Amino acid sequence: MSPTLAEIIIEGATVRSQVPGDDDPRTRSIAIADGRILGVGEAAAIRDAFAGAGTRIDDAAGQTVTPGLIDAHLHPIQGVELCQGIDLGAITNRRELDEALRDEAARLRAHGAPGDNLWVRGWNLDYAVFDGVPLTSALIDESVGELPSLLFFFDFHTALASTHALARGGITGAREFDDSSEIVVDGTGRPTGELREETSYQSVVAAAPTPTSEETLEASRATFAKMRLSGLTGGTIMDGNSGTLDLLEALDSSAAGLPVRIVSAMDVRPAYSDDERAAIRAQRDRAGKRWRGGVIKLYADGVIDTGAGWLYEADIDGQGLAGFWDDQSRFVDAVREFTAAGFQIATHAIGDRAVGETITAYEAVGCRAAGRPAHRIEHLETLDPRDIARLAQHGITASMQIPHLQWRIADGSDEWARRLGPTRAARGWNAGAVLRSGAPLALGSDWPIADLDARYGLAWSVLRREPGKPENFVYEPHERLTGAEALHGYTRGAALAQGDTDLGVIRQGAIADLAVWSEDPTLVNGDDLVDLPVVATYLDGIREDNAA
């Protein structure tokens, strides 16, 4: 039987294969056919075994080939829906915020027509802008005038609504929710404008203009295409519903196809009815050429910055002692239900107790569904050392987003560190300790909360400070990853976290999703990583060159 001939042979590159024990970054060739890797080895041997008259030779001399990167946690479609209006990420104080809102309101008035549903929208706002001042509508009402306004903080777990926006959303006071969401009210029972967690702000979002289905489709396509520029060939969507799967199906079946490979979770929240949960279970096996479902996203807590992160001991303000579900046994029941239905579970758990309780729930059901990868935990912003050992014991992946360190302030005055205090803050995003324990680690961005560019995530992982600013404070330097460890978290670690044994690795039989770098990303200084050119990517063996 004649050997399969290669369609493409990549020659002359240093290969970072992610095969265990293969630590020799020597120059090798990679033969590809039908979207798979036929072989990896010395140039002459690969040519002799796989080259034919029709084989294309891609010269990668002096370059480095790695597996295509996978962002283990992102929100590309939800991001399109919520990232409306102005990016407030550069705002550092209330004066700058006032100017930005006034400018946006003036722009809308100038370009709007009578009867238009004009809203001043913004996102990526830092809690530190308000310097500890309680969040109220009064902080923004004068800036936006008669226009309703809805601003999201960088984590999208908290929103600030103007008085007119609250009225449009029908919010007149506190409400009871099945989760830890909260409409914050003052002493008289009137809403302050601060809305904590998604359920609390849904009615306001629903009152504002939303992108059309076609706009969402095209913006999502553009986001997926942008991923390729930094070496990403895949990602895991960590929110989702039937509409998300429909959109992925539409993109995948279009002439251009999906620009990257996607696994999408589906949200399950405490308020979901039996019928809604049954509808989700029925979609477990939905899939296409470059996407699939089969993952459930649960929530164990909120965020530490507002007192909604679940902690073993109260934060400095006496908060943080409640989980996301009104009854933790209902969370355990949900884990059991969807594990029995054959799903992998991914749980948002930020506070140390949220992580510990999630591990306990996983233990109760055996930590995985039959034939599925082990359940995983997302975020893990502060960890009790005893729970790190439990992660390793059960093979539960810690899926972390180290660029979130950017929101910390060196003196500990940011809301996250202030509430936790120095001991627990020093355990923040301790990816090094997770790896040393033997627990699996996957890395991602949580886009749009942090930059989608994977090079930025790699740089934060090895530096634990802002890239390009060596004078900046380094957070917990003993938790820095090596370049090789960071790359593994974005390739093999992310692939195994979602159960894809043929991704994130360069070996015979693996899927030919690859990234070609101008230099070895594991050896480049962390400050230079963010600008390291990604020359090209391969998806299913199909090459896409990046503009120089």
N, C-alpha and C positions, 0 to 999 in steps of 0.2 A: 504494500500500500504506500503510495507516494506521500511524503510529508506535505502538510499544508504550507503553501508559500506565503510569505509576508506581503501584505499590501504596502506597509511602511516599515522601514528600519530607521530608528533614531540612533545616530552614531556620534561618538566623540564626547559624550557628556559624562560628568560625574553623576552617579546614580545613588540617591538616598532611598533605599528600597523599603524600609520599615519592616523587613523580614527579621525576626528575632535572631540575634547573633551576627547579623550582617552589618558590621560597623566599619567596614572598609570602603570608603567613598572613592573607589578606583573608577577609572574610565571604562565604561561598558556600553554595549549596544542593546537596544530593546526592539524586538520584532513584534509586529502587530498585524492581526488579520481578524476580520469580522467582529471588531470591537473588543477583542481580547488580546492579552499578551501571550505570544507564542513561546518566547524565550528571552532570557537575559544572560549576557555573557560577553566574552571577548569578541572584538569586532570580526576577526577572521572566522571564528567558529560560528557566529550568528549568520554571517553572509553565506558560508558553506551550507548551513542547514536550512536557511529560510529564504535566501534571495532568489528571485526569478527575473525574467525579462521585464515583467510589469511592476516590479517592486520599486517604490519611491524611496530614495535615501534622503532623510532629513538630517542635515549637518548641524550638530549641536556642540561642536568643538568649543571648549572653554566654558560651557554652560553647565548647569546642574538640573537634573530632572528629579522631581519628587512625585509621590502620588498627588493627584488633585486634592486640594484642601476641602474640608467639609466644615461648615459652620454648624456646630452642634445645637445651637439655640438661636432662632431668629423669628421675626414677625413681619415678613415681607408684604403680606396682604393687609393685615390689620394696620401695619404702618402706613400704607397708602390711605386708609380710611381715617386714621387719627392724626396724621401729620399734615393737617390743613392749616393754612395761614402762614405765620411767620415763625422761623426758627429762632428761638430765644436763647440758644446755647451760649451766645457771646455776652449776654446781659449779666452784669455783676452787681448791680445795685438798683434801688427803687427808682432813682432818677432816670437811669437808662431805660428801665422798663416803661416808665411813663412816656418818655419820648418815642419809644418804639410803638406803643399802643396808639398814641395820638397820631403818629405818621400813618399807621395802617388804617385807622378810622378815617382820616382825611382822604387817603387814596380810595377807599371804598365809596365814600360819599361822592367823590369826583367822577368815578367810573360807573357807579350804580345807576339804575333806572328806577323810576317810581314803582313801588310795589315789589321790588327785589327784596328777597330775604337775606339782608346783609348781616353778617356776623364778623366780629373781630376774633379770629382764632389764632392760637399760638401753641407751641409745644417746645419741649427740651428746656424747660425752666428749672433753674437750680433753687432748691429750698433756701440756700444761703443768701439769695438776693434779698430776702425779707429780714435777715439778721435776727431771727428769733421772734419777730413780731407775729402775733396770731393772724392767721389767714382770714381775711374778710373781703366781702364784695367792695367795701368802701375803698380798699386799696387800689381798685382799678376803675370804679364807676365813673369818676370824673374824667379819666383819661379817654374813655370810649364814648362818653355822652349817652345819647339815646340808643346806641347800637348795643345789642346783646354781645357778650364776650365770654368765651370759654378758653381757658388756658390749662394746658397739661404740664405737669412737672416731668422731669426727664424720665422717670420710671413708669409713667402712665398709670400709676396706682393712685394718684391724687390729682384732682382738678380744682381750679379756682374759677367760680362762675360769678359774673356780674349780677346785679339785682335784676336787670331785665332778662338775663339768660335764665335765672332761676324761675322767673315768672313764665317764660316760654316753655320751660320744662315741667311746669305744674308743681314745682317744689315750694311748699309753704311751711313745712315743718319736718320734724323727724319721722322716719318710717322704720318699720320692722322688716328686716331682711333675713333670709335663710342662711346668709353667710356673714362675714365680719364687716361688710360694707356699712358705711355710716354717713348720713347727712348730718354734719356738725351743726348744732344749734347753740344759741346763746342762753342766758339765764331765763329769758322770757319764752323760749321755745321757738324763736325765729331762726331760720337758716342763716348761718354766717356767710355762706358762699363756698366753704371748704367741703369738698366731696371726696370721701375716702373709699377707694376700691371701685371696681367697674360697675357693679350693680347700682351704686348710688348716683352715678352720672349718666346712666343709659338714657333716661328720659330727656336730658338736656341735649345729648348728642343727637337723639332722634328728632328733636325740634329744629336742629340746624341743617343747612344744606349738606347733602352727601354726594360723593362722586357717583356718576352713573356706572352701570355695569361695564360699559365699554371703556370708560375712563379708568376704572379699577383694573380691568384686564390689561390695558396698554401700560399703565404705570407699573403694574406687577411685572410685566414682561421686561420693562426697562430696568427694574431693580435686579431681576435675575440675571440679565445680561451684564450688568455692572459687576456682579460678583466675579465674573471671569477675569476681570482686569487685575485682581490681586491673587490669582491662582486658585480661587474657589471653583470647584466643579459640582458642589452639592451642598445641601443643608437640610436641617430638620426644623420644620415650622412648629413652633410650640404654642399655637393656639389653633383654632379652626372649627369648622362646622361643615354642614353639607355644602354650603355655598363655596367654601374654600376648595373642597374636592371638585366641585363643578368647574371652578375656575382653572384648576390644575388640569383637568380633563380637556377643557377648551384649548388651553395653551399647548398641551401635549399633542393634540390632534390637528393643530394648525399647520400650515405649510412649513413654518420656521421651526416648529417644535419647541419644547421647553429648553431654554438655554443651559440649564443645570439639572442635576438629579435631585429630587426632593422626596423626603419622607414627611408626611403631615400628621400631626396629632389632631384629635378632636377634643374640645373642651367638654368636661362634665362638671357641672356646678350643683350645689346643694338644692337649688330650687327646681331642677329639672324633674319633670313628671315621669311616671313609669313609661308612658308612651314615647316621650322624647328619648329616654334612655334606650328603649327597644329599637327606635329608629337608628340610633347611633350604633348599637350592636350589629344591626343588619348591614352596616356599611364597612365592616371590618376588612373585607377583602377587596375593596375598591382599589384599582391600580391601573396604571398605564405603562407606556414604554419607559418613561423616565420619572415616574412618581408612584407612590403607594401610600396607603393609610396604615391601619393596624395598630395605632398608638393612641392611648387615652391620656389627656392632660388633666391632672387634679391639682388642687391648691390646698396647702396645709396652713398657710398664713398670708399676711400682707407684707408690708415693708417696715423696716425698723425706723425709718425717718419720721413716721407719723405715729409710732407706738403700736403698729399692727403686726410687727414681726413677733412670732411666738418664742418666748424665752423661758429657760428654766428658772431664772430669777428676774424679777421686774427690772425694767430699765430705770434710769435716774429719775424719771418723772412718775414712776409707779405704774407704768403701763407695760404691755407686752406679755400678759399672762393668759391670753385667750387665743385659740386657734381660729382657722377660717370657718370651720363648720360649727354650727350651734351645739352639736353633739358629736364628739369624736368617734363614737361608735358608728355613726352614719358614714364617716370617711372610711373606716375599716370595711364596712359593708360594701362601699363603692369599689374599693380595691379588690375585694373578694369577687364581686359581681363581674367586673370586667376582666379579671384574671381568668375566671372560669369560662368567660366567653372567648378567650384566646387572644387578648390584647396585651401588648407591653404597656406598662404604666410609667408615666413620667410625672413627677410631683414637684410643683413649685414649693420650695421650703427654704426660707431665708434665715430665720432665727434658729438658735441651737436646739431648742426643744422641738420646733417644727421638723427639723432633720431627724431627731431622735424618735419622735412619734411616727414619722413616716417609715423609718426602718422597722419599728415595732409592728406597724401594720403590714409591711411586706413580709416580715417573719411569719406572721399569722397565716399567710397564704402560700408560703414557700418561695417567695421572691421572684417568681417568674411563671408565666403561662407555658404550657407544654409546647415545645417547638419554637418558643420565642426567646429573644435575649432577655437577660435579667432586667428587672425593673430598674429605673434610674431616678436620680434626684437632681433637680435643677436649682442652681444659684448657690446654696450652702455658704452664705456670706460670713457666718461665724459658727464655728464648730467646737463642740465639747470633744476633747481628745478621746474620750471613751467611745464616742460615736464614730470617730475615724476608724478605730479598730473594727467596729461592727460593719462598716462599709467594706473593708477588706475581707472580713470573714465571709460575707455573703456575695462578694463580687458585684456589689451595687455600684454603678458608675456615678461618680461625682461630676456633674456637668456644670462647669464654672465659667464665669465671664469676667476675667481678670481686668479688662479695661474699665470696669465699674469703679476701680480704685480712683479714677480721675475725679470723682465727686468728693473725695476726702480732702480735708485741709490739714496741713502739717501739724498745726497746734492742737488738733483734736476738737476744734470748735464746730465742725460740721455736725448736722443733726444726727447722722448715723453714729459717729464716734462719741458725740456728747452723751447720747442716750445710753450707749453700751458701757461707757467707762473704759479705762485703759486696758484692763485685763482682757475683756472680750473683744475690744477693738483690735488688739494685737493678734487675735486669731482670724482676722479678716482675710477671706479669699486665700486660705493657706494651702495652696495647691501643692507646694513642696512637701508638706507633711502628709498630704493624701497620697502622693506618689511613694514616699518613703514607707508608708504603711503597707503598700502592695495593693491598694485599692485602684480600680480603673479610673482614669481621668480623661474627660473630653472637654474641649475648649470651644467657645463661641463668643458671639458679639452681643446677643440680645437686641440686635438692630430692630427698631431705630433708637434704642436707648444708648448704644455705643456705635462707633463708626463701623460700617459694613466692611471696610477694607481689612482683610485678614492680616496684612502686614502690621497693622496697628495693634491687633490682638497679640501677635507674636512678640512685638516689641514690648508691650506692657508686661507680658509674661516673663521676659528675661530681665527687664529693668525694674519693674514695679515703681515706676515714676513716668512722668510725661516724656515721651521720646523727643530728642532734640534739645532737651534742657537739662544737661548734666548737673547743673547747680541745684535742681529741684530735690525735694525731700524724697528719700527712698523708703517706701512702706514695707516694714518687715523684710529686710534684705535677705534673711536666712530662708525666706520662702521663694526666692527667685528660682525660676526654672532655667536649665541649660537650653541652648538653642535646639538641641536634639529632642529634649523633652517637650518643648513647646510645639515643635513640628509634629511630634507623635500625637499630641493632644488634638491637633487640627487635622490629622490624617487617620492613622490607624485607630487611635483612641476614639475618635468621633464615629468612625465606621463601625467598630465593634459595639459601641454604645447603642447603635440602631440595628445591630444584628446583621450587618453586611460583611461577611467574611471575605468576599472577593473585591472589596473596595479598600482604599487607604493603604495599598501595598503594591509593590512592583515585583511580581513573580509570575511564573508560567501559570496560565489559566485565569489570572486576575483580570477584571474589567480595566480596559485601557483608558482610565481617567487620570490624566497627568498634568503637571505644571512644569514649565521650563523657565528657569531663572537665569539671569545673567551671571550670578554668582551663587555660591552655596549659602542658603539662608540660615543654616545652622552655625556658620562660621562668621558671618557678617556681624559687626558691632550692632548692638540693639538700637542705637540712635540712628544708624543708617538703614535699618530694616524697612522703615516706612517708605523709603524712596527706592528700594531695591527693585529694578525692573523685572516684571514677569513678562518674558518674551512671548510666550504662547501657552495655550492650554489645549489638551486633547480631551474630548468627551466621546466615549464609545470609539476611541481611536481616530476621531475626526478632529483635525487641527484647526484652531482659531488663533490667528496672530493678533497680538496687541499692537496698537500704534506706538511707534517709537517716541 
